[in-house]
Amino acid sequence: MSTPASLRRRAGHSGGSVARRGTVPAEVVSRRLRSRRWRAANSSWLLMPALGGTALSWIAFLYMGLKGRKASWLLASLLYFLTTAATAGLFIAAAATTAEWLAFIGVLLAFAGWGGGLVHSIMANPTWLRIKAALGLEAEVPPAPVVPPAPPSPGEVVARLQEDLRGLVRRVNAAGGRLPDGAVPKVREIEDVLRPLLARAQKRTPNVEEMHNLEAIVREYLPSAVDRYLDLPEQYALTGRTSEGTTPAEELLKQLGLLHEGALQLQHAVYDSDAQALTTQGRFLDAKFRRSDLDL
């Protein structure tokens, strides 16, 4: 059986007559010929000559010759039909006359027809596959459209942030023995500030800037500081000196302090915005319900 590459090369050399008859795009033909499943399914006709000899070979070549418009296959079909008829005639004659030599010739003719038909079929199969792929004898099933996943809702994003924050605090607690004194309490202080902000965001969708700052602290700034410290050898983290003259432990505590200050600033900004919204609503209500024209 020819390989997919040889099938495509032969299709290119002899594709003139096939292309004129076919209506299938070239990329579809190429995809079919590359598919092992498609080639195996459309080569199943080889079972006919393998199991039925010339009695089925002539039917297979008749069908392929008509579909592929190949005169040589139609002639082969006629030859296999005549071979089948001759074999059957010899067996009938041998049974009627008890002439064993007629039966012997019939057996030889049957085996010769079976072997010749099977070899011919195997040799013809690559050409049949090219013709069938180009003619589009079966409906081409279009590939399923790729549906992009729906973006997570704001509530789902906040829920994941809450889980990320809880997971980070669990990791910090577990690594408390590796962290400098004061690091674990400072992380918990940051959590105490962020947790109510995330709970508020779960109830009311925050604005873009608030959401960006929450995500940055929970998923980037805080875990990055902790993980980079834990990546250092324990002794170096405590005694080594950076280019700034501080130890990594001191640098971690400094960054955690800055993150705590940043979280507090974010908290103040969020609550100030809520208070301003409350004030704005009060002014609106005052203007609406204290107008004289509401008096009946």
N, C-alpha and C positions, 0 to 999 in steps of 0.2 A: 504494500500500500504506500502511496506517495506521501511525503511529509507535507505539512501546510505550506512551507516555503516553496517546495517544488510545484505544488498545486497552483500557487499564486504566479510563479514564473510561467508555467504552461498556460495559465489563463491569459497572461499578458501577451504571449506569442500567438495564441490562437484565438484571442478574444474578439477578433473582428466579426466573425459570423455570430458569435454568441451575443455580443453587445448590440448588434442590430436587432436581434430577436427579443432581447430582454428589456424589461422596464424597471429593473431593480437598480438603484444607485450603486456606483462602484464601491463606495465605502461599505454598503450592506453586503455586497458579494464578498469583499475582503474579510469582513467580520465573520461571515458564515464559514468561509474556508479556514479561518484560523480557529474556529470553535471545534474542539474535539467532540463535544456532545452532539453538535449538529452533524459532523461527518459520520459519527458512529450511527446516529439515527437514520441517516439517509444512505448508509451502506448496508442496512439490514436486508436489502433485497438479495444480497449474496447468499442468504440461506436458501433461496429457491433453487439455484443450480447445485448447491452443496447437498441438499437433502432430496431434491426431486430429479436430479440429472437433467437430461434433455427434455423430459416431460414437462418441466417447469422452466427450463432455460429459454425455450422458444417464446413463452408468454412474457418473460421478463424483457427479452430483447425486442419483442414486438412493441411493448409499451414504451421502452426507452427510445426505440427508433422513431415512433410516432411523435413522442413529446420533443425529442431532440432533433427531429428531421434529419436523421442520419441514415442514408441508404444502406451503408455497410451493416448496420445493426438489423435492419429489416431483412437483408439477405441472410444474415446469421440466424435470425429467427426462422426463416424458411428452411434453412439447412437443418437446424435442430428439430423442427417439426417433422421433416422427412426422415431424419434419423430415428425419431421416436416411432413414427409410423412403420418404418422398416423393421425396427426391433420387435414391435408388437406383432407384425406379420410373420416374422421368423418363428416366434414362440407359438403363434397359432398354428402355423404350418407344421412345426415339430410335434405339436400335440395331436394334430390330425393324422399325421403319417408315421408317427413314432420314429422319425429320423433324428437321431441324437445329434448328428453333425449340424442340423439346422439350429437346434437349441444352443449348441456350442458357439456358433457364429453369432447368434442373437446375444449371448452373454458378452462375447468380445465386443460387439458393436455397442452394447449398453455401457460397458465400462469405458470404452474409448470416447463415447459421447459424453459420459459424466465427467471424465478427466479433462477432455478438451473444453467442454462448456464451463467448467469451474475455472480453469486457467484463463480462458477468454474473458470471463466475467470479472476476475480480479484485475486483469489488464485494462478493462473498459471502465472500471469504477471511478478512477480519477477524472476521466473525461466526463462521465455522467454527473459527478459532483459539481464540476465547473458549470456544466450546462444547467443543472437544476438550481444552483445558486444564482445564476444570471437570469434564468427565466422566472424565478420567484414562484415556484410551484405551490408554496404554502404561504399563508399570510405571515408577514414579518411582524412579530410582536415588538412594539416600540419599547425602549427602555423606560422603566418607571421614572417619572420626573422626580428630581431631587428636591424634596421639600425642606427648606432650612428650618431648624428648630425655632420654635417661638421664643422670643426673648423673655427672660424671667420677669415677673411682675415686681414692682417696687417692694411689696411685702415679702416676696421670696428672697430678694437681694438682702433685705434687712435681716431676715431669719438666718441666712448664711453668714452674715457678718456676726450675728450673735453667737452662732456656733463656732465660728473661727476665733472669736474672743475667748470663749470658754475653753476651747482647745489650747489656745496659747497660754492661758493662765494655768491650766493643768500641766503643761510642759514645764513652765517656770517653776511650779511647786515641786515637780519631780526632780528638777535639776538644781534645787535650792542649795545642795551641798557644793556645787561647782560655782555658784554665783557669789559675788562679793556681798558682804554684810550691807543690808539696806536695799538690795536690788529687788528681792521678792516683795517686801512691803510697798516699794514704790510702784511696782507693776500692779499690785492690787489697788493702790490709790488711783492709778490710771483707769483701771477697770471700774472702780466706783464712780468715776466721772462719766465714762463712756456708756455704761450699762443703762442708766436712765435716758440718755440721749437716743440710744437704739430703741428702747421701749417706746419713746415718744415717736420716733420715725416709723415704728410698726403701726401706730395708730393714725398718724398724719404723715403724708408723704413730704419729706423734707425738700428744700430747694436743691438745685444742682450743686451749688458750692458746699452746702452742708454735707451732702452725700459724698462728695469727692473727698472732703476732709476726713470724714469717718472712715471711709474705705482706705485712705492713705495711712492713717494711724494704725488701724487694725490689721491690715494686710501687708503693709510695706514697712513703715518706719519702726514700729515696735518689734515685730518678729525679726526684722533685719538686724537691729541692734543686739537682741538677745542671741540670735543664731551665730552672728559673727564672733561674739565673745566666746560662746561655747565651742567654736571651731578651734580656738587657740589651745595650746597645751596649758594645763592648769597652772603649773609653776610660772610660766611666762606671763600668763594673764594677770597674775598677782604681783609679779616683781619686774617684768619687762618695762621698758620705757619707749614711748612713741616719740616721734619727731617733735611733738609739743612739750616733751618732758614729763608727761603723765603716764601712769600705768594704764593698761587696758581696763583694769577694774575701775579706776577713777574715771576713765573715759565713758564706760558704760553707765556709771551712776550719773555722770553729767548729762548724757543723752536722755536717760530716763527722766531726769528732772526737767529737761527742756520739753519732753513729750508731755509730761504732766502739766506744765504751764500751758502748752498748746491746747491740751484737752480742756483746761479750765477756760481759756480764751474762747474756744469753740462753744463751750457750755454757756458762757455769758452772752455770746452773740446770739445763740439760739433763743435763750430766754428773754433777752432784750427784744428780739424780733417778735416773740409771742406777746410780750407786754405792750409793744408798740401797736400790734394788731388789735389788742384789747382796747387800747386808748382810741384808736381810729374808729372802732365800732361804737365806742361810747359817744364820740363826737357825732357820728352818724345818727345814732338813736336820739341824742339830744336835739339835733337839728330837725329830725323827722317828727318827733312827738311833742315838741315845745312850740311848734308853729301855730300861730293864732288861727290860721284857716282850718285847723282840725276841729275847732270848737263848733259844735252844732247849735 
